[in-house]
Amino acid sequence: MAYIVLKGEKCMSNEIENIQVEELHKEIDLIQGCINRMANNSFLLKGWLVSIIAVVVILSLDEMNKFVITLMVIMITISFWYLDSYFLRMEKLYRKMYEWVLENRKQGNRDFQYDLNPHRFDTQVERESNIMYSKTMRWFYGIIILLIVMISVYYSWDNSLGKYQIQSEKKSSPE
């Protein structure tokens, strides 16, 4: 077995390889934890959005201006859509970092070891605005916005019919 002198001590090369493998595992575990956190944030955002919209729609069925409520809910949806795109982009950045670490650690490169700042890969991952309009994001948030508009139109139309029926009943009733 070959011996390597490390800080004045003799070590076997297998011990050093084991340390490097442990360091690599720890580093990719840290990166994987960040990826999981970003995916979880994205999932939680979708749940919060649906809950907030349901509460706003139920609470606004009474005497509130439907147009204002519709605009408010659409703005909330667009805000959550952007946040979801941000977390998805961060997840993609961490995936790039994961790939880079696996590729470069094999070659003995220890640059950026345990550095969890993914922004050095900003140029390799599309911007939030591009991610916002990806196929899956458009479908998910587009359907929500479409439902909001349809519900708003339905209640506006229903209220206008109700007012018309009340007015016609008053005119037709003999006094």
C-alpha positions, 0 to 999 in steps of 0.5 A: 500500500502506498503512503501519503504524507498529510500534514506531517502524518503518514496515512494510507491512500485508502483512508484518504479515499474514504475521507473524500468519499465521505465528504462527497456524500455529505456535500451531495446530501446537503445539496439534495436537502436544498433541492427537497426544500425547494420542491416542498416550498413549491408544493406548499405554495400551491396548497396555500393558493388554493386555500386562500382562493377558497376562503376569499371566494366564500367570504366574498359571496355577499355584498362585496364588489365582484370585480374588485374581488376578482382582481384581488384573487387574480393578483394573489394567483399571479404572485403565487405563480411568480413565487412558485417559478422562483422556487422551481428555478432555485431547485434547477440551480441546485440540480446544476450544482449537484451535477457539477459537484459529481462531475468535478469531485471525481477529478479531485477538484475541491473548488467550492466545496460545501458552498451552497450558493447556487447563483454561480449557475445563473447563466445555465438556468432559465429566468423565472419569467421563462419558467412561469410560462412553461407548459405545466405552470401555464396549465396549473395557474391558467386553469385557476385564473380561468376558474376565478373568472368563470366564477366571477362571471357566473355570480355577476350574471346570477346577481343581475338575473336575480335583480331583474326577476325581483324588479319584474315581480314588483312591476307585475304584482297588483298593489 
